[in-house]
Amino acid sequence: MFRRLSFLVLVLLAWSFFGCDNLGVSNGNIVGKATLPLLPIDLPIYPTDVTLDGLVGSVKDNLGLAGSLLSNNYIQGFLDEVEAKLKKASIEILQPGTLSGAVGDQVAETFQTYVQVTRVGVNFAIANDTNEWVSVPVEFKLYLGDGDLVDAWSEDAVIPFADPQVNDGQFIVKPGESIDLSIDNVQQLVDTLNNSKKFGIGYKALYRMADFENGADVVAFLEKFGVCLVEGLIADDTSQCPSVEQMIGWHLTVKKFELVIEAQSDLHIPEIPGCTQFAQEYKLDLLKQACPTGGN
């Protein structure tokens, strides 16, 4: 009776440290399932690339340039300069490496003692909030796991969500819509958590400005970029193009990003900061402006 009681106390203590959804015993080891959030809810995510390909005709028609002497190649060349400026502004708001650092910290805090991971699922939801500024569909791809594979954009680090909207890990989110994806187990993540010293995250978010079938809004684009385009095409100058501060609201938004981990031994699930606290911790003042009011 005493042994049974002692064993029960041991299991209850392990459960209290585990913070688990489920707890059991297998071959004498405490086995648990816990959910580990990786990034704050409502964290803004900005483009890694922007394509204005396919907008030349729309720009000429809507700006009254159809009969001008400006060639299509000249207009496309200037649009390429605008693309580069938008991409640079995006990097300035959410600096490269920040997400990998944050996710790596969460993983490191979780595994404070020896843990043998047996299963890792992923829950991921993201919303396209570009319609708050200029509606544009976004082509998205998530990389997660071994830091070296993520840094190399290896396909081995792409999460293979089994969803009809996903093709080789890539999917499109339309303006004003969200996509919610999950996968029960990713063996690459199991191996990474058990063996790798470096855990990383990367993403590619291509803003498809001329993808009208998926909700691109050329009228809204011209409202925001009209002066930039007219003066730029005349003087080859991007100084009148939207500033970083104007682009703060032009982003995707993380709605859920978590690992569902099954492991032997105990896990320590650390608290994750809200969006504002995240921006403060990583000294991202521009990103802080994009966080929801209240610091969530």
Legacy VTK file of the C-alpha trace (Angstrom):
# vtk DataFile Version 3.0
C-alpha trace
ASCII
DATASET POLYDATA
POINTS 296 float
0.000 0.000 0.000
2.818 2.391 0.911
4.567 1.676 -2.400
1.389 2.373 -4.339
0.876 5.641 -2.467
4.491 6.695 -3.022
4.190 5.920 -6.704
0.987 7.969 -6.942
2.674 10.927 -5.232
5.600 10.645 -7.670
3.268 10.760 -10.657
1.378 13.765 -9.260
4.604 15.661 -8.587
5.831 14.932 -12.098
2.543 16.160 -13.497
2.874 19.436 -11.582
6.336 20.068 -13.041
5.407 18.810 -16.481
2.527 21.210 -17.140
1.245 18.484 -19.407
-2.004 17.795 -21.127
-1.610 14.081 -20.427
0.653 12.011 -18.238
1.317 8.306 -17.970
3.995 5.730 -17.280
5.780 3.514 -19.805
8.568 1.078 -18.941
9.128 2.865 -15.636
9.487 6.314 -17.290
7.098 9.198 -16.848
5.562 9.930 -20.241
3.768 13.177 -20.945
2.274 15.362 -23.634
2.713 19.119 -23.463
1.984 22.079 -25.720
4.855 24.496 -26.239
3.987 27.922 -27.745
6.828 29.243 -29.906
5.805 32.817 -30.753
3.350 35.331 -29.276
-0.209 35.318 -30.544
-0.904 38.311 -32.816
2.781 38.727 -33.681
3.042 40.628 -37.020
4.959 38.883 -39.804
6.337 40.946 -42.690
7.257 40.091 -46.296
10.570 38.486 -47.108
9.966 39.345 -50.754
7.559 41.354 -52.914
6.807 40.875 -56.588
5.292 43.606 -58.746
5.607 41.470 -61.890
2.448 41.714 -63.949
1.576 45.241 -62.837
3.117 47.103 -65.761
-0.094 47.079 -67.826
-2.255 48.094 -64.855
0.118 50.919 -63.921
0.166 52.274 -67.486
-3.609 52.086 -67.869
-4.498 53.575 -64.497
-1.891 56.340 -64.529
-2.668 57.419 -68.087
0.701 56.225 -69.392
-0.613 53.928 -72.121
0.325 56.318 -74.910
3.516 57.626 -73.352
7.059 57.081 -74.536
7.875 55.069 -71.396
8.656 51.499 -72.382
7.397 48.489 -70.509
10.992 47.617 -69.606
11.571 51.083 -68.131
8.414 50.862 -66.030
9.277 47.332 -64.868
12.777 48.514 -63.974
11.345 51.177 -61.687
8.892 48.691 -60.168
11.904 46.508 -59.372
13.359 49.417 -57.389
10.087 49.753 -55.468
10.164 46.005 -54.747
13.649 46.334 -53.277
12.592 49.264 -51.078
9.561 47.369 -49.728
11.703 44.339 -48.930
14.279 46.503 -47.138
11.548 48.177 -45.075
10.178 44.780 -44.090
13.574 43.652 -42.835
13.900 46.866 -40.832
10.629 46.206 -38.979
11.261 42.544 -38.097
14.999 41.998 -38.174
16.506 38.784 -39.559
17.351 36.217 -36.933
14.912 37.535 -34.334
12.427 34.701 -34.737
15.081 31.985 -34.639
16.492 33.516 -31.476
13.070 33.646 -29.835
12.097 30.110 -30.808
15.509 28.775 -29.812
15.102 30.362 -26.375
11.701 28.737 -25.881
13.068 25.318 -26.824
16.158 25.729 -24.633
14.058 26.688 -21.600
11.789 23.705 -22.126
14.470 21.034 -22.033
16.190 21.820 -18.733
16.881 18.177 -17.954
17.313 15.048 -20.012
14.206 14.437 -22.070
13.605 11.785 -24.693
11.137 13.161 -27.213
8.969 10.562 -28.921
6.534 12.645 -30.981
6.248 16.272 -32.119
3.176 17.748 -33.733
2.810 21.297 -35.059
-0.198 23.618 -34.888
0.118 26.739 -37.017
-2.397 29.436 -37.907
-1.717 32.680 -39.733
-3.963 35.499 -40.957
-3.477 37.817 -43.920
-4.149 41.320 -42.617
-2.695 43.165 -45.615
-6.192 44.489 -46.373
-5.612 46.965 -43.538
-3.355 48.825 -45.997
-3.156 47.289 -49.486
-4.826 43.934 -50.110
-2.370 41.384 -51.450
-2.297 37.579 -51.388
0.766 36.101 -49.711
2.615 32.961 -50.712
3.974 31.449 -47.495
6.374 28.645 -46.581
7.485 27.647 -43.088
10.891 26.202 -42.137
11.348 24.738 -38.678
13.800 22.475 -36.882
17.539 21.999 -37.115
19.066 25.455 -37.275
21.582 24.602 -39.993
18.865 23.183 -42.238
16.670 26.230 -41.632
19.537 28.618 -42.394
20.146 26.765 -45.677
16.422 26.872 -46.595
16.557 23.105 -46.883
13.411 21.313 -47.964
14.142 18.891 -45.116
13.150 21.698 -42.723
9.795 22.395 -44.387
6.772 21.261 -42.378
4.759 18.845 -44.566
1.249 19.891 -43.562
-1.237 17.450 -45.094
-3.808 19.941 -46.338
-5.262 20.499 -49.838
-4.221 24.159 -49.638
-0.576 23.187 -49.110
1.751 22.170 -51.928
5.240 21.029 -50.883
4.857 23.049 -47.691
3.802 26.187 -49.554
0.391 27.825 -49.465
-1.358 31.089 -50.337
-3.277 33.188 -47.828
-5.760 35.610 -49.364
-6.302 39.132 -47.988
-8.582 39.106 -44.949
-8.413 35.329 -44.630
-6.551 32.950 -42.343
-5.284 29.419 -42.677
-5.119 26.928 -39.811
-2.808 23.941 -40.251
-1.685 21.046 -38.105
0.298 17.834 -38.336
0.399 15.048 -35.744
4.071 14.153 -35.970
7.172 15.426 -37.761
10.065 13.008 -37.381
12.578 15.687 -38.321
11.487 17.711 -35.293
11.730 14.660 -33.031
15.308 14.093 -34.206
16.146 17.781 -33.827
14.860 18.070 -30.275
16.663 14.890 -29.256
19.980 15.544 -30.975
20.493 19.088 -32.261
21.975 21.930 -30.239
20.506 24.552 -32.563
16.794 24.995 -33.202
15.608 27.529 -35.749
12.662 28.944 -37.631
12.509 30.604 -41.000
9.790 31.608 -43.402
9.312 32.912 -46.904
6.434 35.323 -47.403
6.096 36.514 -50.984
3.632 39.381 -51.475
2.016 38.755 -54.886
0.837 42.236 -55.870
-0.529 41.208 -59.289
-2.265 37.982 -58.231
-5.760 39.290 -58.907
-7.335 35.811 -58.827
-6.433 35.551 -55.140
-7.519 39.041 -54.119
-4.791 41.535 -55.101
-6.260 45.055 -55.227
-4.600 47.196 -57.913
-6.787 50.219 -57.083
-5.652 50.228 -53.440
-2.069 49.752 -54.611
-2.279 52.805 -56.848
-3.900 54.852 -54.073
-0.880 54.215 -51.836
1.806 54.208 -54.526
0.395 56.607 -57.135
2.576 59.615 -56.288
5.558 57.334 -55.823
5.044 55.837 -59.296
4.294 59.057 -61.193
7.206 61.038 -59.756
9.451 57.994 -59.789
8.853 57.179 -63.428
9.638 60.793 -64.347
12.627 61.336 -62.076
13.655 57.728 -61.269
13.356 58.525 -57.568
11.724 56.348 -54.877
11.761 59.016 -52.146
7.985 59.527 -52.496
7.258 55.827 -51.996
5.595 54.765 -48.713
7.860 54.878 -45.663
8.526 52.123 -43.158
6.124 53.762 -40.712
3.350 53.732 -43.304
3.919 50.026 -43.897
3.596 49.016 -40.230
0.088 47.679 -40.793
0.963 45.719 -43.941
1.530 42.266 -42.529
0.460 38.739 -41.810
-0.398 37.887 -38.201
0.523 34.755 -36.268
-2.628 33.370 -34.630
-1.188 30.110 -33.342
2.241 28.532 -33.458
2.980 25.673 -31.109
4.597 22.290 -30.798
2.676 19.395 -29.270
5.400 17.296 -27.666
5.248 13.786 -26.284
8.280 12.880 -24.215
9.681 10.709 -21.477
10.744 12.549 -18.317
9.611 16.029 -17.382
9.342 19.212 -19.441
9.433 22.782 -18.260
7.030 24.880 -20.322
8.101 28.538 -20.064
5.687 31.430 -20.357
5.790 33.234 -23.669
5.716 37.056 -23.783
2.985 39.024 -25.468
3.625 40.865 -28.719
4.649 44.140 -27.034
6.942 42.401 -24.553
8.458 40.398 -27.407
9.229 43.594 -29.335
10.731 45.217 -26.234
12.888 42.199 -25.426
14.391 42.143 -28.912
14.527 45.962 -29.194
12.194 46.114 -32.208
10.613 49.552 -31.803
8.924 49.530 -35.202
7.440 46.111 -34.593
6.089 47.322 -31.245
3.962 49.885 -33.105
2.286 47.035 -34.990
1.389 45.042 -31.871
-2.278 45.068 -30.829
-3.239 47.641 -28.201
-2.830 46.231 -24.742
0.418 44.442 -25.440
-1.003 41.033 -26.352
LINES 1 297
296 0 1 2 3 4 5 6 7 8 9 10 11 12 13 14 15 16 17 18 19 20 21 22 23 24 25 26 27 28 29 30 31 32 33 34 35 36 37 38 39 40 41 42 43 44 45 46 47 48 49 50 51 52 53 54 55 56 57 58 59 60 61 62 63 64 65 66 67 68 69 70 71 72 73 74 75 76 77 78 79 80 81 82 83 84 85 86 87 88 89 90 91 92 93 94 95 96 97 98 99 100 101 102 103 104 105 106 107 108 109 110 111 112 113 114 115 116 117 118 119 120 121 122 123 124 125 126 127 128 129 130 131 132 133 134 135 136 137 138 139 140 141 142 143 144 145 146 147 148 149 150 151 152 153 154 155 156 157 158 159 160 161 162 163 164 165 166 167 168 169 170 171 172 173 174 175 176 177 178 179 180 181 182 183 184 185 186 187 188 189 190 191 192 193 194 195 196 197 198 199 200 201 202 203 204 205 206 207 208 209 210 211 212 213 214 215 216 217 218 219 220 221 222 223 224 225 226 227 228 229 230 231 232 233 234 235 236 237 238 239 240 241 242 243 244 245 246 247 248 249 250 251 252 253 254 255 256 257 258 259 260 261 262 263 264 265 266 267 268 269 270 271 272 273 274 275 276 277 278 279 280 281 282 283 284 285 286 287 288 289 290 291 292 293 294 295
